């Protein structure tokens, strides 16, 4: 492991949301509360007719779990927890590097100074809306494979898709944990084929086939949205989900292009964490909400210890 030190920020993605997210941080820290206030100013009650912070703190869960709600909620909660950590002086100095799982990449880019909180919030709200619409327009689903190599997962996806179907690797989350995404019928076939190959396949309860060709309409619309927002060079390395390498700080427009690709491309989280582990000794911090990334890191690299910040410390 490299000797480079400094705080590495890990930002959660979709699936980590839950009712009550960020409430503890909002109540404990004025700066965290200010982030939720800023989000309320931007989004108001445009999602489900509910004030945005109220939706995060009180639900209802069926609204919060919709893609158009969970994505801005996750972004806001993570930024609020980081603001609270800085207020409590749990974190000091600029981050050494940032990474986020899928939607979390936007959080990482904001924390690296690429765009303002408000611009990022508008972008992730649009992203969630576009992906929700793309999901509703297609009959897609996702299935998690346990115990498969990348080659096994790709072969299984091709066999289940057949000649005319769609099924692709969508998330390389950790060693032996890969998610397939595509046609609902192909996902069903994949479950049966996995059993024949000695693999475990678990259908996921999701709105649609994320990180697959079914999301192409959302990617096209997101490209247009990204063109309206100025991007600055990141102030620290931010790892791309598409390449599992840092974004090119000298070419902010390339960040936009990769964010468009990210919507239909596999998330290479395991490779991203392996790259970070080769460069930085940490400490590593998972921002709120949840503990998903802490758990994945234990499967990827047990030498890396992640400090979880789902809730603020209490005396």
C-alpha positions as CSV (number, residue, x, y, z in Angstrom):
1,X,0.0,0.0,0.0
2,X,1.3,3.5,-0.8
3,X,2.4,5.9,1.8
4,X,0.1,8.7,0.6
5,X,-2.1,9.8,3.5
6,X,-5.2,11.9,3.9
7,X,-8.9,11.4,4.2
8,X,-10.5,9.3,1.4
9,X,-14.2,9.9,1.1
10,X,-16.6,7.1,0.0
11,X,-20.0,8.3,-1.1
12,X,-23.0,5.9,-1.1
13,X,-25.2,5.1,-4.1
14,X,-28.8,4.0,-4.6
15,X,-30.0,1.3,-2.3
16,X,-28.5,3.0,0.8
17,X,-31.5,5.3,1.3
18,X,-33.9,4.8,4.3
19,X,-36.4,6.9,6.1
20,X,-34.7,9.0,8.7
21,X,-31.5,9.5,6.6
22,X,-29.6,12.5,7.7
23,X,-31.9,13.5,10.5
24,X,-29.3,12.8,13.2
25,X,-26.8,14.9,11.4
26,X,-29.3,17.7,10.9
27,X,-30.2,17.8,14.6
28,X,-26.5,17.6,15.8
29,X,-24.8,20.1,13.5
30,X,-25.8,23.5,12.2
31,X,-23.8,23.0,9.0
32,X,-25.5,19.8,8.2
33,X,-28.9,21.4,8.8
34,X,-27.9,24.2,6.5
35,X,-27.3,21.7,3.7
36,X,-30.8,20.3,4.1
37,X,-32.2,23.9,4.2
38,X,-30.3,24.6,0.9
39,X,-31.8,21.5,-0.6
40,X,-35.3,22.6,0.5
41,X,-34.7,25.9,-1.2
42,X,-33.9,24.1,-4.5
43,X,-36.4,21.3,-4.5
44,X,-39.2,22.5,-2.2
45,X,-42.0,20.0,-2.4
46,X,-41.5,19.0,-6.0
47,X,-41.0,15.3,-5.1
48,X,-44.3,13.7,-4.1
49,X,-45.7,17.0,-2.8
50,X,-43.6,16.7,0.3
51,X,-41.0,19.1,1.6
52,X,-37.7,17.6,0.7
53,X,-36.1,17.4,4.1
54,X,-39.3,16.0,5.5
55,X,-39.3,13.3,2.9
56,X,-35.7,12.3,4.0
57,X,-36.5,12.4,7.7
58,X,-40.0,11.1,7.8
59,X,-40.8,9.4,4.5
60,X,-43.0,7.8,3.4
61,X,-40.7,5.0,2.3
62,X,-42.5,4.2,-1.0
63,X,-41.9,7.8,-2.2
64,X,-38.3,8.0,-0.9
65,X,-37.4,4.7,-2.6
66,X,-38.4,5.9,-6.0
67,X,-35.3,6.7,-8.1
68,X,-36.3,10.3,-8.6
69,X,-36.4,10.8,-4.8
70,X,-33.6,8.6,-3.6
71,X,-30.9,10.1,-5.8
72,X,-31.2,13.7,-4.6
73,X,-31.8,12.4,-1.0
74,X,-28.6,10.3,-1.0
75,X,-26.5,13.2,-2.5
76,X,-27.9,15.7,0.1
77,X,-27.5,13.3,3.1
78,X,-23.8,12.5,2.2
79,X,-22.9,16.2,1.8
80,X,-24.7,17.1,5.0
81,X,-22.8,14.4,6.9
82,X,-19.5,15.7,5.5
83,X,-20.4,19.2,6.6
84,X,-21.2,17.9,10.1
85,X,-18.0,16.0,10.3
86,X,-16.1,19.2,9.4
87,X,-18.1,21.2,12.0
88,X,-17.2,18.6,14.7
89,X,-13.6,18.6,13.4
90,X,-13.8,14.9,12.9
91,X,-12.4,15.6,9.4
92,X,-9.9,18.4,8.8
93,X,-8.1,19.5,5.6
94,X,-9.1,18.9,2.0
95,X,-9.9,15.3,1.0
96,X,-7.0,13.3,-0.5
97,X,-9.4,11.5,-2.9
98,X,-13.1,10.9,-3.4
99,X,-15.1,8.1,-4.9
100,X,-18.8,7.3,-5.1
101,X,-20.9,4.3,-6.1
102,X,-22.9,5.3,-9.2
103,X,-25.0,8.2,-8.0
104,X,-22.4,8.8,-5.3
105,X,-19.9,9.8,-8.0
106,X,-21.8,13.1,-8.2
107,X,-21.4,13.6,-4.5
108,X,-17.7,12.9,-4.8
109,X,-17.3,15.4,-7.6
110,X,-19.1,18.1,-5.6
111,X,-16.9,17.4,-2.5
112,X,-13.8,17.8,-4.9
113,X,-15.0,21.2,-6.0
114,X,-16.2,20.4,-9.5
115,X,-19.6,22.0,-9.1
116,X,-21.7,23.7,-6.4
117,X,-24.0,21.9,-4.1
118,X,-27.0,23.4,-5.7
119,X,-25.9,22.6,-9.3
120,X,-25.1,19.1,-8.2
121,X,-28.5,18.7,-6.6
122,X,-30.3,19.8,-9.7
123,X,-28.3,17.4,-11.8
124,X,-28.9,14.4,-9.6
125,X,-32.6,15.3,-9.4
126,X,-32.7,15.4,-13.2
127,X,-30.7,12.1,-13.3
128,X,-33.1,10.4,-11.0
129,X,-36.1,11.7,-12.9
130,X,-34.7,10.6,-16.3
131,X,-33.7,7.1,-15.0
132,X,-37.2,6.7,-13.4
133,X,-38.9,7.5,-16.7
134,X,-36.5,5.2,-18.6
135,X,-37.2,2.4,-16.1
136,X,-41.0,2.8,-16.5
137,X,-40.7,2.8,-20.3
138,X,-39.0,-0.6,-20.3
139,X,-39.6,-4.1,-18.8
140,X,-36.3,-4.3,-17.0
141,X,-34.9,-5.8,-13.8
142,X,-31.7,-6.8,-12.1
143,X,-30.2,-9.9,-10.5
144,X,-27.3,-10.2,-8.1
145,X,-24.8,-13.1,-8.6
146,X,-22.7,-14.4,-5.7
147,X,-19.6,-16.4,-6.3
148,X,-19.1,-15.6,-10.0
149,X,-16.0,-14.3,-11.7
150,X,-16.3,-11.5,-14.3
151,X,-16.0,-14.1,-17.1
152,X,-18.6,-16.4,-15.6
153,X,-21.0,-13.5,-15.1
154,X,-20.6,-12.3,-18.7
155,X,-21.1,-15.8,-20.1
156,X,-24.2,-16.3,-18.0
157,X,-25.6,-12.9,-19.1
158,X,-25.0,-13.8,-22.7
159,X,-26.7,-17.2,-22.4
160,X,-29.7,-15.8,-20.5
161,X,-30.1,-12.9,-23.0
162,X,-30.1,-15.2,-26.0
163,X,-30.0,-13.9,-29.6
164,X,-32.3,-10.9,-29.2
165,X,-32.5,-10.1,-25.4
166,X,-30.6,-7.7,-23.3
167,X,-28.7,-8.7,-20.2
168,X,-25.3,-7.2,-19.2
169,X,-23.0,-6.9,-16.2
170,X,-24.1,-3.7,-14.4
171,X,-22.1,-3.6,-11.1
172,X,-18.8,-5.2,-10.2
173,X,-19.3,-4.5,-6.5
174,X,-16.8,-6.7,-4.8
175,X,-15.0,-10.0,-5.2
176,X,-17.7,-12.6,-6.2
177,X,-20.5,-10.0,-6.1
178,X,-21.7,-9.0,-9.5
179,X,-25.1,-7.6,-10.6
180,X,-26.7,-8.3,-14.0
181,X,-29.2,-5.9,-15.5
182,X,-31.5,-6.1,-18.5
183,X,-34.8,-7.6,-19.7
184,X,-37.0,-8.9,-16.9
185,X,-37.4,-12.2,-18.8
186,X,-33.6,-12.6,-19.2
187,X,-33.1,-11.9,-15.5
188,X,-35.5,-14.8,-14.7
189,X,-33.6,-17.1,-17.1
190,X,-30.3,-16.1,-15.4
191,X,-31.6,-17.2,-12.0
192,X,-32.3,-20.7,-13.4
193,X,-29.0,-20.9,-15.3
194,X,-27.0,-19.7,-12.3
195,X,-28.2,-22.7,-10.2
196,X,-27.1,-25.1,-12.9
197,X,-23.6,-23.5,-12.8
198,X,-23.3,-23.6,-9.0
199,X,-23.8,-19.9,-8.6
200,X,-26.3,-18.1,-6.4
201,X,-28.6,-15.6,-8.1
202,X,-30.9,-13.2,-6.2
203,X,-33.5,-11.2,-8.0
204,X,-33.4,-7.5,-6.9
205,X,-36.4,-5.3,-6.1
206,X,-35.5,-2.4,-8.4
207,X,-37.4,0.1,-10.6
208,X,-35.7,-1.0,-13.7
209,X,-32.5,-2.2,-15.5
210,X,-30.0,0.4,-14.4
211,X,-26.5,0.6,-16.0
212,X,-27.8,-1.3,-19.1
213,X,-28.9,-0.3,-22.6
214,X,-32.4,0.3,-21.3
215,X,-31.1,3.5,-19.7
216,X,-29.9,5.0,-23.1
217,X,-32.8,7.5,-23.2
218,X,-31.8,8.8,-19.7
219,X,-28.2,9.0,-20.8
220,X,-29.0,11.2,-23.8
221,X,-31.1,13.6,-21.7
222,X,-28.5,13.7,-19.0
223,X,-25.9,14.7,-21.5
224,X,-28.0,17.8,-22.3
225,X,-28.5,18.6,-18.6
226,X,-24.7,18.3,-18.0
227,X,-24.0,20.7,-20.8
228,X,-25.8,23.5,-18.9
229,X,-23.6,23.3,-15.8
230,X,-20.0,24.6,-15.7
231,X,-17.5,22.1,-14.3
232,X,-14.2,23.1,-12.6
233,X,-11.1,20.9,-12.3
234,X,-11.4,18.6,-9.3
235,X,-9.2,19.7,-6.4
236,X,-8.4,16.1,-5.6
237,X,-8.6,12.8,-7.5
238,X,-12.1,11.5,-8.1
239,X,-12.4,8.0,-9.3
240,X,-14.7,7.3,-12.3
241,X,-17.1,4.4,-12.1
242,X,-16.6,3.8,-15.8
243,X,-12.8,3.5,-15.9
244,X,-11.9,2.8,-12.2
245,X,-9.3,5.5,-12.6
246,X,-9.2,9.2,-11.6
247,X,-11.0,11.7,-13.8
248,X,-8.8,13.9,-16.0
249,X,-8.5,17.1,-14.0
250,X,-7.2,18.9,-17.0
251,X,-10.3,18.2,-19.1
252,X,-13.5,18.8,-17.1
253,X,-15.6,18.1,-20.3
254,X,-14.3,14.5,-20.2
255,X,-15.9,14.2,-16.7
256,X,-19.3,15.0,-18.3
257,X,-18.7,12.5,-21.1
258,X,-18.0,9.7,-18.5
259,X,-21.0,10.7,-16.4
260,X,-23.2,10.1,-19.5
261,X,-21.5,6.8,-20.2
262,X,-21.9,5.8,-16.5
263,X,-25.7,5.6,-16.9
264,X,-25.4,2.7,-19.3
265,X,-22.0,1.3,-18.4
266,X,-21.1,-1.1,-15.6
267,X,-20.0,0.4,-12.3
268,X,-16.5,-0.9,-11.6
269,X,-16.5,-0.3,-7.8
270,X,-14.3,-3.2,-6.9
271,X,-11.6,-2.0,-9.3
272,X,-12.0,1.5,-8.1
273,X,-11.3,0.5,-4.5
274,X,-8.4,-1.6,-5.5
275,X,-6.8,1.4,-7.3
276,X,-7.4,3.6,-4.2
277,X,-5.9,1.0,-2.0
278,X,-2.7,0.9,-4.2
279,X,-2.4,4.7,-3.8
280,X,-3.6,5.8,-0.4
281,X,-3.2,4.5,3.1
282,X,-6.2,6.5,4.3
283,X,-8.0,6.9,6.6
284,X,-11.1,5.9,4.6
285,X,-14.5,7.4,5.5
286,X,-18.0,6.3,4.4
287,X,-20.4,9.2,4.4
288,X,-24.1,8.8,5.4
289,X,-26.4,7.1,4.9
290,X,-25.9,3.4,5.6
291,X,-22.9,1.0,5.7
292,X,-23.0,-0.6,2.3
293,X,-19.6,0.6,1.2
294,X,-18.0,-0.4,4.5
295,X,-19.3,-3.9,3.9
296,X,-18.1,-4.0,0.3
297,X,-14.6,-2.9,1.3
298,X,-14.3,-5.8,3.7
299,X,-14.8,-8.1,0.7
300,X,-12.5,-6.1,-1.6
301,X,-9.5,-5.4,0.7
302,X,-9.6,-6.3,4.4
303,X,-6.5,-4.2,5.0
304,X,-8.5,-1.1,4.4
305,X,-10.5,-0.1,7.4
306,X,-13.4,2.2,6.7
307,X,-14.8,4.6,9.4
308,X,-18.5,4.8,9.0
309,X,-20.5,8.0,9.5
310,X,-24.1,7.0,9.2
311,X,-24.8,8.9,12.4
312,X,-22.9,11.6,14.3
313,X,-20.9,10.7,17.3
314,X,-22.6,11.5,20.6
315,X,-20.9,12.3,23.9
